C-alpha cells in the first residue's frame, strides 16, 4: 500500500469490480476494478449524467477540488457527475496495487480504449445510464473523451475534449518517451522492481524537470508566475512544486499511463483513417485547446475539430500552458465554466 493513493488523500472514492477484464493488446487484468467518485444525484429520467475521465497522474480529487461545485458549470445540484480514475492511475487497478504476479513491471499494457470500455460498463451496468449529457476531460481525459464520442456515438450527447487530441502526434509520442526515459534511466528503477517509489527519486526528479519545461509555457516564467504562486527561485519551484507533485507517485503507474498516452488514437476504429473515425461523432462537441499548450497546441486540435461534424473550436487562454489544468489561473477556470455552461445549455 502506498499512502499517496489512499482514501485519506484522494477520497472519498468508490470501488466497482470489473472482474477479469480482457485488454485490447491481449492479456487480462485479473480481478480488476475501477475507482470513481460521484457528485450530485441521478435524476429519475437518468439523463443528467456527466462523465469525467482523469488525466496523467491526476485523480478524481483534482476535479472535485478545482472544477466541480454549486454555481459552476459542473454543478452537482443540477447534474450527476461521475469522475472515473483511469486504469493505471493508482486508484483503479494499477501496477502498484494489482495482485501478484501481474503487478509492477509485469502489469499488462492498457490502451485508452480499455479505459473507455471499462467506463462504459460502469455507466451502463452499475448506474443504468443509457445516454450521457456530457463527457469532458483534460489531456489524457480528452483522449478518453474523443474515444467515447467515436466508440459510443449514440450515447454521448455532448463532448468537451480539453487540451488533448483524438490521435496523438509523433512529436508528442517522442516527448512522452523522454518522460518515461527519465524514470527508467535511474539505476534504482531496477527494471521496475524497486522496493519503494522513493528509491527512484532521481528519475522522478528528472521527470518533474521535463514537466517543468513543457508543462508550463515560456511566458509563465517570463511573467514571474512561480513567484506569484509563492516560490522564491526556480529551484524552489522545481523542488517544492513539481518534484513534490510527482515524488509520492509510483513510477510503474506513471509508465503505464504514459504508454497509453503515447498510443491514444481513435483512428484504430477505421483502419487508420482519422477523418472516417471523427465522422462517426454525433455529440455536440466543443474542442477546447489551451493557447500556450506545448503538448497539444491549438493547431493540432483544430485539425481534428475541422474533421468532426458540427464541432466548435473554443481556445482557452492561459500562460500557464498545459498545466493550466491544475487550476492555478482563476481566469482560465472562468473560461472553462463559460464554455462548458454554454455547451450544456445547447440542444443535443
Secondary structure, 3 states (H helix, E strand, C coil): CCHHHCHHHHCCCEEEEEEEEECCCCCEEEEEEEEEEEECCCCCCCCCEEEEECCCCCCHHHHHHHCECCCCCECCCCCEEEEECCCCCCCCCCCCCCCCCCCHHHCCCCCHHHHHHHHHHHHHHHCCCCCECEEEEECHHHHHHHHHHHHCCCCECEEEEECCCCECCHHHHHHHHHHHHHHHCCHHHHHHCCCCHHHHHHHHHHHHHHHHHHHCCHHHHHCCHHHHCCCCCHHHHHHHHHHHHHHCCCHHHHHHHHHHHHCCEHHHHHCCCHHHHHCCCCCEEEEECECCCCCCCHHHHHHHHCCCCCCEECCECCCCHHHHHHCCCHHHHHHHHHHHHHHHHCCC
